[in-house]
Amino acid sequence: MKVIDRLTQLKSTLFSFELLPPLKGHTIQTVFNTIDRLVAYNPAYINITYHREEVVYRPDSRGGTEPVKVRRRPGTVGLAAAIQQRYNIDVVPHLICGGFDMHETEDALIDLDFLGIHNILALRGDADKVVGKFEPKIGGHRYAVDLVRQIDAMNRGEYLEKFMDKPKSTNFCIGVAGYPEKHPESPNFESDLRHLKEKVEAGATYIVTQMFFDNSKFFNFVERCRSMGIEVPIVPGIKPISVREHLSLLPKIFGVHIPEDLAVEVEKCADNRQVYELGIEWAIAQTKELKNADVPAIHFYTMGKPDNIATIAGSVF
Ligand code: FAD
């Protein structure tokens, strides 16, 4: 079933979560263990992230280091298919612009279609950590909106190859990312919302947000989206804080704001065990308020660690 149908035909707020493919060389069983822990809360769908290759420094033959390109977490498409088959739960693989030219994107979409996967979260992809900015592959897309346009074109039977005999239309449901505290690279909120609206006009039917720790940021974001005519369902993304280092890491990596009340409480914790418990408590409070506000679904970032998400889901869903 398409995610948009679930989001619009729901009786109450849905539960969904995101998983990472295992590190290269690790077993798929670790992912199944995460799902086994969360399946009792009846996830409406499961997202699987996509990871492009990255530059890392490895020892070279002269005793120094050299940059090498590695993909630490391949396997998104295979993992998505394996999950859908094993659990009979709809999967939403992430597809990114980074590392793909348009023909490779088309091939990936054909693979997904053949595997019976009809939901995609269409993203630009993270910037390269070493280069510090996003660079598309030659012949690839610079912005998520261009990827959305390509998927939407295939949904209308338009492939890159123009001389095909009666090409089959695909039937993908396309979600995109939104940023309640604006995307870190955006010059301002208005510009980010304008580009978000372009993604919806290009064919995205729902939005999933970046994590946030202050619900007023989310409610304000939804209001601003509505006031500029973005009418599609907006699903809040929640990540519980679990270690003290998140206070500085999450703002730095994701451009999100940690409310002062939360920062004060984290600083009072004697150790990371207490931070972990506090993160659960905070996320439960956030989730309850969002559910009371009738959000269509609440999407959890598991980072492959299901225990805190299970506790939160157990007390809210
Ligand atoms: P875009 O929508 O392309 O926006 C990127 C920036 O460009 C924004 O500042 C936007 O305002 C601006 N912009 C957009 N269009 C234009 C235009 N036409 N002209 C000028 N500026 C424009 N990353 C991964 O690598 N793998 C994942 O699996 C993954 N999953 C994610 C899931 C969620 C729910 C979220 C919120 C993020 C995820 N990310 C993932 C991170 C995401 O790739 C980064 O946040 C990335 O920096 C932006 O992606 P986007 O799709 O929002 O990009």
Residues whose N, C-alpha, C, O or C-beta is under 5 A from the ligand:
A	BS01	FAD	T49 Y50 H51 H94 I96 A122 L123 R124 G125 D126 A127 R142 Y143 A144 V145 A177 G178 H183 E185 S186 S191 D192 H195 V208 T209 Q210
